[in-house]
Amino acid sequence: MKKLFKNIAKTAAINCQTSLAAFHRRAVCGNAGEGYIDTAVKVLIAVVLGALVLAGLYAVLNDTVMPTVTERIQEMFDYAG
């Protein structure tokens, strides 16, 4: 009985060691997935596009909307009626 248990334990240990070695080999040798450079480039593109959108909105609001709002506020205070 002890010999059978020893064989089973030895086989289980070998299987565990083999699977761990295979896992680490795939993790080290695998080149699939996304790297740091790809992520940094994506973040940089997102920041630049966000800044462009905000600058465009600021230009539109500052040139078009704000003068109209300013005129309306001045008309409200200049009401003589």
C-alpha positions, 0 to 999 in steps of 0.5 A: 500500500505504501508503495502504491501511494508513493507511486501516485504521489511521485506521478502527481508531483511529476505532472505538477512540475511538468505543467508548471514548467510548460506554463512558465515556458509559454509565459516567457516565450509567448509574444502574444498580447499587448505590450507597454509600447502599444498601450502608451501609444494608444493613451497618447493618441487619446490624450491628443484627440481629447485636447483637439476636441476640447480646443474645438469646443472652446473655439466654437463656444467662445466665438459663437455662443458667448457673444450671444449670451453676453448681448442677452444679459446686457439687454436684460439689464438695459430694459427700460420698460 
